[in-house]
Amino acid sequence: MTTPPPTTDLSADEARRIALRAQGFLGTPDRRAGVRGVLRHLGAVQLDTISVLARSHELIPYARLGAVGRKTVESAYWTTTPLGASPARPHAFEYWSHAACILPIEEWPHFAFRRRAYRSRPHWNHQLPDGTYDQVIKQLRTEGPLTATELGGAKKTSEWWDWSGTKVAVERALMYGEVVCVERRGWKRVYDLAERAVPADLLHDELDDTECLRRLVRLAGQSLGVGTRADIADYHRLKGEQVDAVIADSGLVPVTVEGWGKPAWADPAALSTPPRGRHRTTLLSPFDSLVWERARTERIFGFTHRLEAYVPKPKRVYGYFAMPVLAGGRLVGRVDPAREGSTLVARQVTLDGPKAVPAVAQALVEAASWVDCTEIRVERVDAPDLREPLAKEVTGVLATALR
């Protein structure tokens, strides 16, 4: 009988700092590894259609590395094949993880369990016309990488959900793993055959479900630093029983965290050295993996996070795209931003008291510089008496940054 490893006791503060370091917000980032290093470190970067300051997959490396060039971000994820050259090998692929995510290409084999599940699932929602799937595969094989429009049309009508048969077919092929997205052009996926885009050693490395799940549980633990069963399951959207089946052999170790009230597991490497170093001050995407799981965010930071983009406007509390503000290892406020020409507009700001003013001002000025805004306008603050101090602080920090 195998003796379980001893349980480590962590304070709530230690767990918070471990989580921050694991997510790339505590300590000096490896700038040489750049955006691809951030992707490998996190294991998954969520995609979303909403673009306010920038799209979420751009905001994720920005939050950790600072003002990394937006073209640099795009080229790090997707590789464009030069005309007449051999097919380029992407550094990443898009697939269903926590949601629609960019994933490191080396993790392709570990999503085989999900590709098999999609293949065995009864078809749903969109009808697939006879012969369309085979036609799409044939066209990609003959013509090379194509968008859905180039394949024959993405939609039947102007409604976003009314997919054409071609779009249904190519998205199904994506889920099955026969097709991959090798690039984005104006946010449109460019599809190619997996046999051309995925390195052969990865493409044909078909792991069984247990191996896949063990790897993803371990990756989730490394990316979180420390987490409960629910935290670990949520990272790549696994089922609780899937986590239970492999966690003992995943390499994670059991820990007890003060105030959590639930069993937890940690990455042994995260426990080997105390988490120390420089804290980032930044705006976070609402889709940042630091705040993916609402219950975890409340447990670690005492902060309620909710995306309100899909909430009717009269019922919004914090704004359309409220971005949490991280400073000193704490979530100290929210900013609902917008852009008007060269002005970054803070439409609604929530502050955790007067002490949060300098940090929020610093985060606003850095974000404005990144998206080429030279002015900042603060419109509303939840505590009206803090609006003027925040606006004054922003003006001072901005003036210093522009010198």
Long-range contacts (C-beta under 8 A, 24 or more apart in sequence): 4-248, 4-254, 5-253, 5-254, 7-254, 7-255, 7-256, 8-253, 8-254, 8-255, 8-256, 8-266, 8-271, 9-255, 9-256, 9-258, 10-226, 10-255, 10-256, 10-257, 10-258, 10-266, 11-257, 11-258, 12-257, 12-258, 12-259, 12-260, 12-300, 14-275, 15-225, 15-226, 15-257, 15-258, 15-260, 15-264, 15-300, 16-300, 16-301, 16-329, 17-275, 17-329, 18-225, 18-226, 18-266, 18-270, 18-271, 18-275, 19-224, 19-225, 19-226, 19-227, 19-290, 19-300, 20-225, 20-275, 20-279, 20-290, 20-329, 21-225, 21-270, 21-275, 21-277, 22-222, 22-223, 22-224, 22-225, 22-226, 22-267, 22-270, 23-64, 23-223, 23-224, 23-225, 23-289, 23-290, 24-64, 25-63, 25-64, 25-279, 25-280, 25-282, 25-290, 25-326, 25-329, 26-275, 26-276, 26-277, 26-278, 26-279, 26-280, 26-329, 27-275, 27-276, 27-277, 27-278, 28-277, 28-278, 29-64, 29-65, 31-65, 34-61, 34-65, 34-68, 34-72, 34-76, 35-61, 35-65, 35-68, 35-72, 35-73, 35-76, 35-77, 36-76, 36-91, 36-92, 36-104, 38-64, 38-65, 39-76, 39-77, 39-91, 39-92, 39-102, 39-103, 39-104, 40-104, 40-106, 41-223, 42-223, 42-289, 43-97, 43-103, 43-104, 43-107, 43-219, 43-220, 43-222, 43-223, 43-235, 43-236, 44-97, 44-98, 44-101, 44-102, 44-103, 44-223, 44-235, 44-236, 44-289, 45-77, 45-101, 45-102, 45-289, 46-98, 46-99, 46-100, 46-101, 46-287, 46-289, 46-292, 47-94, 47-99, 47-100, 47-101, 47-102, 48-99, 48-100, 48-287, 49-187, 50-309, 50-321, 52-320, 52-321, 52-337, 52-338, 52-339, 53-283, 53-323, 53-337, 53-339, 53-344, 53-367, 53-370, 53-371, 54-370, 54-371, 55-187, 56-285, 56-286, 56-287, 56-288, 57-102, 59-283, 59-284, 59-285, 59-287, 59-288, 60-285, 60-287, 60-288, 60-289, 62-282, 62-370, 63-280, 63-282, 63-283, 63-284, 63-285, 63-288, 63-326, 64-280, 64-282, 66-366, 66-370, 67-366, 67-369, 67-370, 74-184, 77-102, 77-184, 78-181, 78-182, 78-183, 78-184, 79-182, 79-183, 80-183, 81-144, 81-145, 81-182, 87-144, 87-192, 87-196, 87-197, 88-182, 88-197, 89-197, 89-198, 89-199, 90-180, 90-182, 90-183, 90-197, 93-180, 93-181, 93-197, 93-198, 94-174, 94-180, 94-181, 94-189, 95-174, 96-175, 96-237, 97-235, 97-236, 97-237, 98-234, 98-235, 98-236, 98-237, 98-289, 98-292, 99-237, 99-287, 105-198, 105-199, 105-202, 106-202, 107-215, 107-219, 108-198, 108-202, 108-203, 108-205, 109-202, 109-205, 109-206, 109-207, 109-212, 110-207, 110-211, 110-212, 110-215, 110-216, 110-219, 111-177, 111-212, 112-177, 112-206, 112-207, 112-212, 113-207, 113-208, 113-209, 113-212, 113-213, 114-212, 115-175, 115-176, 115-177, 116-209, 118-175, 118-176, 119-176, 123-172, 126-163, 126-168, 127-165, 127-168, 128-165, 128-168, 128-169, 128-172, 129-165, 132-165, 132-166, 132-168, 132-169, 133-169, 133-172, 133-173, 135-166, 135-169, 136-166, 136-169, 136-170, 136-173, 136-179, 137-173, 137-178, 137-179, 137-193, 140-179, 140-191, 140-192, 140-193, 141-193, 144-192, 145-182, 145-183, 145-190, 145-191, 145-192, 146-190, 146-191, 146-192, 147-185, 147-188, 147-189, 147-190, 147-191, 148-188, 148-189, 148-191, 149-188, 151-191, 154-188, 210-245, 210-246, 213-238, 213-242, 213-243, 213-245, 213-246, 214-246, 214-249, 214-250, 217-242, 217-243, 217-246, 217-247, 217-250, 217-252, 218-250, 218-251, 218-252, 221-250, 221-251, 221-252, 221-265, 221-266, 221-267, 222-267, 222-269, 222-270, 223-289, 224-267, 225-266, 225-267, 225-270, 226-255, 226-257, 226-264, 226-265, 226-266, 226-267, 226-270, 227-264, 227-265, 227-266, 227-296, 228-260, 228-262, 228-263, 228-264, 228-265, 228-296, 229-262, 229-263, 229-265, 230-262, 230-293, 230-295, 230-296, 231-264, 231-293, 231-296, 232-265, 234-292, 234-293, 234-296, 235-289, 235-292, 259-299, 260-299, 279-326, 279-327, 279-328, 279-329, 280-326, 281-325, 281-326, 281-327, 281-328, 281-359, 281-362, 281-363, 281-366, 282-325, 282-326, 282-363, 282-366, 282-367, 283-323, 283-324, 283-325, 283-326, 283-335, 283-337, 283-363, 283-364, 283-367, 284-323, 284-324, 284-325, 284-326, 285-323, 286-321, 286-322, 286-323, 286-324, 288-324, 290-326, 291-324, 291-331, 297-331, 301-330, 301-331, 303-331, 305-331, 318-348, 318-350, 319-347, 319-348, 320-347, 322-348, 322-350, 325-356, 325-359, 325-360, 325-363, 326-363, 327-356, 327-359, 327-360, 327-362, 327-363, 328-359, 332-356, 332-359, 332-360, 333-359, 333-360, 335-360, 335-363, 335-364, 337-367, 339-371, 339-373, 340-377, 342-372, 342-373, 342-374, 342-375, 343-373, 343-374, 343-375, 343-376, 343-377, 344-368, 344-371, 344-373, 344-375, 344-376, 344-377, 345-376, 345-377, 345-379, 346-376, 346-377, 346-378, 346-379, 347-379, 347-380, 348-379, 348-380, 348-381, 348-382, 349-378, 349-380, 349-381, 349-382, 349-387, 349-390, 350-381, 350-382, 351-381, 351-382, 351-383, 351-386, 351-390, 354-386, 354-389, 357-386, 357-389, 357-390, 357-393, 358-393, 358-397, 360-390, 361-390, 361-393, 361-394, 361-396, 361-397, 362-397, 364-394, 365-394, 365-397, 365-398, 365-401, 368-398, 369-401, 374-402
